[in-house]
Structure formats: C-alpha cells, structure tokens
C-alpha cells in the first residue's frame, strides 16, 4: 500500500501533512488554536477540522485522531490516507454522506509525546458530569504510590506490591484498577480532571455545529496501545444501550467488542469522549467504535506510561533519562514500521467504507 508516506515524525509535520491532504481535496481547514499551551518546540497547537461532503447531508461520520496525544501518529496517518484515497472519497460522495475529520483532539500530548493533555488529563476520562460527585477511586488509590513511585526505575518493593495486587485480583483486575479512570490524583495515571478540558469544550462545540441537526451520526476514534501488534480491534464506543451496540455491530461486524460485556481488551472506562455525542446531539441515531491498534504487550505500555508520569512529576530529571522515556512512550503508541502503517490504513479504510451504508440509510 505504501502507506508510510501518510505518517509523520512529529505533531507539527502531521498537522502540515493533514492540511496538505485537505487542500488536495479542495477542503477548507478550520483551525481551533489552543489559547494557552504551546508545543515542544514552542509551536502553535491546534485542533484542525475539515468536512468532506455536503454540510446538509443527513449522515455524518466523525473521524477523530489524537484523543490520547501520542496516539496521534497513528490517527493522523489514517486520516491522511483516507483523504488521499480516491475510492474512499468517491464512495463518500456517492453515498451522499459527510465525513468530519478532526485532527489532533489533544495537540499538546501529540507534540510533547504524552498520552495526557496540558493538565495531565486523560481526555477519555474527562467527559463526565462534573456537577455530580464521583465516588473515590479506591482501587486506584491502593496502588497509586507504586504505579508512580518516588524514583524511576521503581524500587523492587513497588513492583512486588503491584504483583501482589495482580495475584489477588488477576491481571484484568490490575488493568481495571489502573485504567478505568480516577479524579483523586492529579499527578497520577488516567486522571479525569476536575472540570471539562479545553479539548472537551472544542469537541462539544463541533458536535453541536456539525452533528446536532443530522439524522445519523457515526463515530470513528483512532487509538493505539491495546491488543496484538497491528490489529485494529473494533471496540464499541457508546453508552450501554442495546440498540446502539446492535447498530455498531450491524455496521462494522459481529466482531465489534465491548467492555460492557467483557469482550474487549479494554477495561470498563468512565468519562469517555463518546458521551459528548449523546449530550450534544440528542435524538440523533448513533453508532460508534474506537479502532484500537496493538503495538507492544500491555505491561510494556503501562510501564511506559508510569515512566512518563514519573517524568512529568520530576521535571528536573536528567536529559538522557528524559530522552529515553519519551522514546519509550513513542514506541508504546506508534510502530514506526511500514507493515504496521499499511495495516493501520487498510483497516481504517475498511471501517470507513463499512459505515457508509448505515449513514446513508
């Protein structure tokens, strides 16, 4: 497929490549510039949006990259590949539907090689009702000091205690304790924040503008870090509503997994970004998946996140250690290999085409 040409070495290059692909299709790119944060090289940060198809179409597919910043390498490459694919563009137009490409929902994390945003918030734990008090994350609290220890590499005692937790609760129980989302430890992993992040507000505004008056809304959110290398697991992205789960499986196949029924590699999550679609587009028929591409074994991914959080908490860390940790994060969420990139674009293409009949109905 020669998909490698769609992928970029950093955030700034990815944004330029996305903009160029949009211009090649004659699409206007609207840029939502971050009012405060800057990139790793002091570059401007933005969420960039382009609409393919008629603004008045009844069906809209929202294709999102970079919800988890460092995962944006994958999603950006997939979006560019779709934009430059003549057959995909022709199929979208023939179906009389629209595709809204949202590039780099978390531009700060993309630029700085972080999964989280400028406030250490995991955006996929931030879409909640903050007027309702959240129960304490007791499972996470039990392991927080060992997940993000005072020193890196961690002391053997920290690793031993995490092993003991896994022995008591199983590896799945440990994964859920770590990743389901918590709002009690701002310096910890999978922090959901104490209020809506900037990216949260931008996404909601875009949904009100582009999605609220549609008949049908499709959701395709590109992620990495779970599952076998290169495999794009189709994880249901939506609330625990039987009709919406059935619709997602009708569009994308019976192999759509869900953390609600335990079929997904993902733990049960809270505050996921799909909540914005329900809140901002009430009454619109919805079907959504996250396309989750595997990279490294889960424990290696978690350890990369632990190291990066330690680094965030210790900005005075030696430069050599900083470089090594950032390289580790990049490798955890992006396989810089042609075969992996081919599989990413191939599966993104298949998922996009599969959604069109449902959006056109």
N, C-alpha and C positions, 0 to 999 in steps of 0.2 A: 504493500500500500504506500510505502514511502511517507508514512505519517509523521516521521521525525521532524519534517520541515514546519509542522504546525506548532511545535513546542518551543519554549523559550527558557533561557538560562536564569532569568530573574523577573521580578514583577514589572519593572519599567519596560523591559523588552516585550513581555507578554501583553501589556496594555497597548503598546505600539503595534504589535502584530495583530491584535484583535481589531484595532481601529482600521488598520490597512485592509483587513479582510472585509470589514463592513463597507469601506469605501469602494472596494472592488465590486460589491453588490449594489452600490448606489444607495446605501443605507445611512441615515443620519445617526451619529453617535451623540447621545446626551450624557454629559459628564456631571456627576454629583461629587464635588470636591470636598474632602474632609476639612472641616473648619479649623482644626487644631493640630492633628497629628501629621508628622512628616515621615518619609521613608528612610531606609537605612542609609541612603546617600543624600539625605535631605531633599529627596524629590517629592513633588506633589502627589498626594494619594487621592484616588477617586474610585467610585463605583461607576462603571460605564455601561450604558444601556442602548440597545439598538433593536428596532422592531422590523422583522421580516414578515411581509404580508399586509393585508388591508387592516387598518385600525378598526374598521367596523365589523370584522369577522365575528361570527358567533362563538367560535372556538379559539382559545389561546393556549399555547404551550409555553410555560415559563422554564427556561433553561438557565440554571444558576451554577456559577463556579466560585470557588474560594470562600465558601462559608467558613471553613477552617483554613485560615490563611495559607499555610504551607501546602495544603492540598490543591491550591490554585494552579500549580504547574499542570496537573492532570486536567482539571476542568477547563482551563484556558485552551489547552491544546485540543480538547474535544470540541469546544465551541468554534475555534478557528477551522478545524476540519469540517464541521458541519456547514459553516458559512461558505467554504470554498468547494463544496461538493455539489456539482451541477445537478445531479439526480435528486439529491435531498431537497434542494431549493425548488426544483421543478415540481416535486411531489407535494411540497407545502403549498405552492401556488395552485396546483391542480385541485387539491383538497379544499381550497378556499378557507384555509385557517391561517393563523398568525403564530409566529414564534417570537417571544421576547427574550433576547439574550441579555442576561445580567452578568457582567464580568467583574469578578473580584468583590464579592459581598463584604469581605474582610480584607481590604487592601493593606492595612497595617501589618497583619500577620503574614500576608503573602510577601511583602517587602522585607520584613525583619526575620523571616523564617521562624514564625511562631504559629501554633495552631490557634491561639487566642488573639484577642484584639488589643488595642492600646491600653485597655483597663484590665487586662488579664482575664477577660470574659470569654468563655466558650459560647459563641453565638447560638449554637444548637442546644443550649440550656437556658437561653435568655428570653425566650418567647413565652412568657407566663404572665399571669395577672398578679402584679406586684402589690395590689391592694389587699390581697388575701395572704395572711401569714403562712409561710411554708414551714412544715414540721422540721425539726433539726435532722440533719443527715447523720444519724448515729453510727451507721456502718462506716461511712467515710471518716467520721471523727475518730473512730477506733484505730485507723491505720494512717492517718494524715502525717504524723511525725515521722513515720517510717517511709512513707512514699516520697516525701520531700524532706530529707534529713538535713541536719546542720552542715554536713560535709559531703563532698562528692569526689570519688565514689563513696557509696554508703558504707557505714560500718557493718561488719558481719552480723551484729546483733539486730540491726534493722531488717536485713534480709531474712534472718531467722524468724523474726516475728511475722513478717509477711508470709513466709512459708507455713508457719503455724496457723495463720488465719485461713490460708487456702486449704490446709489439711482439715480444718473444722468445717468450712463452708463450701469446699470444692473450688476449682478454678473458675467456674462460672460465677460462683458467689463472690469471689475476689474481684472478678471483672465488673460485676454489677456494683459492688461497693465503691470501686474506683470511679466508674464512668457514668453512672446514672444521672449525676448532677447534684451539686451542692451549692448553698448560698451562705455558708458559715465561715469559710476560709478564703479570703481574697487572695492569699498568697499560695493557694493550693491548686490542685488539678480539677478540671471540669467545673470551674466556678461559674455560676449562673448570673452573678451580678445582683445588685440591689435595685435596679431600675432598667428601663429599656436603653440599650446601647444605641449609638448613632446609626449603625448599620441596620438595626431593628427598625428604627423610625423611617429610614430611607426605603426599606423593603415594603413596609406597610403603605407608605405613600404611593409607591409604584403599583401595588396591588389595587389600591383604590382608583388610581388613574387608568390602569390598563385592564384590570380584571373584573371589577365590580359589576360592570354592565354586560358581561359576557353570559352566554348560555352555559358554556362548559370551560373549565379551567384544568389544564394538565400541568403536572409539576415534575420536573426532572432536575435533581440536585446531584452534582458530581462530587464524590468523596473518595478517599483512599485510606488504607491502613488496616482493613479487616479482610480476612479470608485468604485463599490461595493466590499466589502471585499472578497478576494479570486477569483474574476472573472478576467480572463485574456482577456482583450479587445485586439482584433487584430487590431492595428492601422497601416494603410498603412505607410510604411517607404520608401519614394522615392519622386522624383520630380513630379510636377503636369503635368504628361504625361499620357494621357488617356490609351494608350496601356499598360503601366506599372501598372496602377491602375487595369485595367481589368485583367491583368495576375495575380496580387496578389489575386484578388477575385476568379479567376478560381482555383488557388492552394489551398487557405485557406478558401474559402467560401464567400457567399454573405454578411455575417455579418462583413467582414473587413470594418472598419470605416476609415474616412479620415478627417483631419482638413481642407482640401481644400474645401470640400463640406459641412462642418459643422456637420457631423455625429459623430465626435469623441468627447470624453470628454476633449481632449487636445485643447488648444488654437492654433492658427496658429503660427508656430515657424519658426525661421530663423537660419541658421548656423548648421543644424542638421548633424549628422555624416554620414548619407547615401550619402551625397554629395561626400564623398571620393570615393565611388564605381563608380560614374559616371566619376569623374575626372581621376581616376587611371586605370579604366577598360573600356575604350571607345569601343563601338561596341559589348560588351558582353550583352546578353539578361539578364534582371534584374527583380527580384521580391523580395519585402521585406516587412516585418512587424516588428513592435515593439510589444512584448507581454507585456501588461501593467496590472499588478495585483493590485487590490484595497487593501487598508489597512485601513486607517481612513478617516473620512469625509474631504473634500478638505480644509475647513477652518482650521482644526486642523493641516493638513500637512503644509499649508502656514505659520501658526503661529510657528510651529516648525522650519521652515527654517528661519523665521525672528529672532527667538531667537538665533539660531546658528550663523547667520550673526552678530548679536549684540555681541555675544561672541567672534567671530573672530576679531571684531573691538576693543574689550576690553579684551586683554589677561591677565589683572590683576584682572579679576573677581574672586570673592571668589570661593574656591574649591567646596563647596557644591552646588553653583549655576551652576558651570561648569558640575558637575556630573549629575544634574537634567536635564540640557539642552541636554546633549549628550544622556541621556536615552530617552528623548523625540524624538530626531532625529531618534534613532534606532527604536523606536516603530512606527514612521511615515512611515518608509520604509521597515519594516520587522515585520511580525507577528510570534512571536516565539510560535506557536501552531501547533500541529500535523495535525489538519484538514486543516489548511491553506497550510501547506507544501505538504500534499497529493494532494491538488488541483493544486498547482504550478507545481509539477512534472507531474501530469496527463495531464495538458493542454500543457506543454512543449513537452511531448511525442507525443500528437496528432498533434501538429503543425509541428514537425519534420517529422513524417510519412507522413503528408499531402503534404509536399514539395517534397518528393522523386519522384513521377511520373513526375512532371514538370521538375525536374533536369535531369531525365533520358531520357526525350524525345529528 
